[in-house]
Each structure stands twice: as C-alpha cells, then as structure tokens.
Amino acid sequence: MPGIHLSTTFERAPDGTFPSGYAYVRDGNPNRQALESALAQLEGGAAAVTFASGMAATMAVLQALSPGDHVVAPLDAYFGTAKLLGDHFARWGLEASFADLTDAAALRAALRPNTRLVWTETPSNPNIAVTDLRAVVEIARGAGALTACDNTWATPFLQRPLELGVDVVMHSTTKYLSGHSDVMGGAVITRETGPLSERLRALQGTGGAVPSPFDCWLVLRGIRTLPWRMRAHCANAQRIADRLSSHPGVERVHYPGLPSDPGHAVAARQMAAPGGMLSFVVPGGRARAFEVAARLRLFTRATSLGGPESLVEHRASIEGEKTRAPEGLLRLSIGLEHPDDLVADLEQALR
Ligand SMILES: Cc1ncc(COP(=O)(O)O)c(C=O)c1O
C-alpha cells in the first residue's frame, strides 16, 4: 500500500531544483499525485485536479470562466451548484440560466452568444432524470460552448462522459468514489491538457482548497473496490425499484432501471447500469413521507450518498423553499446490505 506523506515541504538540491518533484504541499504531494493519476485514467482524461470537496471542485470550474460569461445549468442541478451560480457567481458577473437539459429545445432556447459552458448532472437529484450527454455536447459545440458533467452519481464505472464528447468531468469524491462515508473531496478531470486544465491547476494551488494527503489516500483506497461496490449498489437498487413500483402505498418510483422510467432508453445507452440512487413518492405529502422515513429501521435518515449504509432523505425539507422536490418524495441511497433486508424494511415502513 502507498505510504501517507504528511510532509508539508520538500528539500531543494544544491542547484535549487526539487529532486522529489515536489516543493510545497499546497502545490503537490505524492498522495494527491497518485489519486489524480488514478482519476484521470478512470475517466479517460488527460489531467485530473483534486479539491477539498465537490463544491470546491465546482467552484474552480466556474472560476475558470470569466465575468460576463454565461452558463447553462440543469433545472434540477444539485442545490449547492444552483446556489453557487445563483448567489455567489451572480455577484461575480457570471450569468446563469437554468433549463431542462433532457429537452433539446429547452437547451437551445437557453443558449446566448456569450454561453461558454453547459453544465450537466446525470442522473439528477432527486428525480433521477437522465440527460443524453451526446445530444447536449452536439448542441453546446454548435454554440461554441464547453460541456461539463457532474459524474458523482454515476461514477466512471457506470458512465464515462469524456468518451461521449464532454470536455470536463466533475466529482464529489465524498460519495461513491471513496465509498465509505468517511472522507470529503472533489475532482475535476479534463479531456485535454491546455489553458483550462492549467487554470484549474493554478486555482487549486493558489486558491488552496486542496485535499489533505490522508484524504487522498482514503479516496484512492476506496477506488480499489469501486466496481464491486457499484455492482452491488445497482443490483440492490434494481430489486428495490422493482418492488416499490408495484407497491400499493407508492405513487411513483424514479429509477432509470425501470422500463417505464422516462430516462430508461438513454440510461441503457449511456450507462453500464442505472446506479444506486432512487427516489419514490408516497401519497399524503410531507406528513406521510416523514412517517415512512421515521419507521425505516435499516435505512439511516441522513443526507449524502454512496456509502455502504443505506440512507433515506426527505429532499424538500433539506433544500428549503426553492426546492423542486415534491413533498411526498423520499430519496434513497441504496447501500450494500442484503437486498432482502432492505426490501423487508421498506415493506414494514410502508405498511
Ligand atoms: C451531485 C452532487 N454534486 C456535488 C455535490 C457536492 O459535493 P461535496 O458535498 O463533496 O462538496 C454533491 C453532494 O451531495 C452531489 O450530490
């Protein structure tokens, strides 16, 4: 196993060079280098730049643009991303529009002459909507804009956006990549090296929102079991989606593994499997959703996703007044427990 290099500084040779290849921990460190190399290979990119959180990674991509540029983002973007664009970057002079990116006409209508970036997130939160990345890339390229994809939910095991023509992939490594709910991190992977990857590298070192050596070590350790964890997350999620979709106490299930799901065909084309996240709506709104969540015993009521333990969350109350999540919706991060136990827990909670 790789060691953990805690040194913050590295010795110069008599001629002033750095024989280790490193100078100061904010600019680079062996553990960060190892993680970045693994992430670039997994996504099929030329360069990976890691950060202290997913939000810091998103922030760097947006900071790599310039005031006066315009960004199109999905209507159902992760609420932190929407908040960054709507609150923070609006003051910085970055323009943003939100559109339904599963609808090509809506994307075309949102484009402006100064659109520099189309940000995608697929599958999305909390409706697990699937965006056709090839279709978005074609439209964005036609308008001279770059495309970014938040690939946190799918991971490179299920979806490789750079191969579909996307320019930039972003990850919250806090989720499936690390996979054990014990470390926070973020990453940006670019298809090519050039001005954008250099700017991201500069924002990492100068901005300083960097992951610690131990954080990098933990994410890399998690990645070693990524394929096996993802297979189990997906198999468990499919079992649960199948069961919930025929349950009389459930109004609607959002999971692209269901043939009736609007994202089914695109997911079958662009993903190796439909993922470990699903959501469902119960009749009776917030009160009934709270009741069901409280009755679950195996699912922990907590935010986040991608760990070994199954989680349940009422998104509308987490996201606050700007939420687009229905009051009766519960989001599930399906863990690695035995699927019979997960199904039994949901059945007793819905009784
Ligand atoms: C899709 C998605 N993107 C970005 C983030 C933000 O990542 P972090 O919490 O590591 O800052 C999250 C966190 O939940 C997420 O689910």
The ligand as an SDF file (V2000), in Angstrom:
LIG
                    3D

 16 16  0  0  0  0  0  0  0  0999 V2000
  -24.3140   15.5480   -7.4610 C   0  0  0  0  0  0  0  0  0  0  0  0
  -23.5060   16.2630   -6.4160 C   0  0  0  0  0  0  0  0  0  0  0  0
  -22.6220   17.1940   -6.7970 N   0  0  0  0  0  0  0  0  0  0  0  0
  -21.8950   17.8690   -5.8940 C   0  0  0  0  0  0  0  0  0  0  0  0
  -22.0100   17.6470   -4.5350 C   0  0  0  0  0  0  0  0  0  0  0  0
  -21.1790   18.4410   -3.5750 C   0  0  0  0  0  0  0  0  0  0  0  0
  -20.1260   17.6740   -3.0870 O   0  0  0  0  0  0  0  0  0  0  0  0
  -19.4460   17.8780   -1.6410 P   0  0  0  0  0  0  0  0  0  0  0  0
  -20.5040   17.6330   -0.6140 O   0  0  0  0  0  0  0  0  0  0  0  0
  -18.3160   16.8900   -1.6370 O   0  0  0  0  0  0  0  0  0  0  0  0
  -18.9450   19.2960   -1.5980 O   0  0  0  0  0  0  0  0  0  0  0  0
  -22.9210   16.6850   -4.1030 C   0  0  0  0  0  0  0  0  0  0  0  0
  -23.0920   16.4560   -2.6490 C   0  0  0  0  0  0  0  0  0  0  0  0
  -24.0700   15.9010   -2.2030 O   0  0  0  0  0  0  0  0  0  0  0  0
  -23.6910   15.9740   -5.0570 C   0  0  0  0  0  0  0  0  0  0  0  0
  -24.5910   15.0400   -4.6960 O   0  0  0  0  0  0  0  0  0  0  0  0
  1  2  1  0
  2  3  1  0
  2 15  2  0
  3  4  2  0
  4  5  1  0
  5  6  1  0
  5 12  2  0
  6  7  1  0
  7  8  1  0
  8  9  2  0
  8 10  1  0
  8 11  1  0
 12 13  1  0
 12 15  1  0
 13 14  2  0
 15 16  1  0
M  END
$$$$
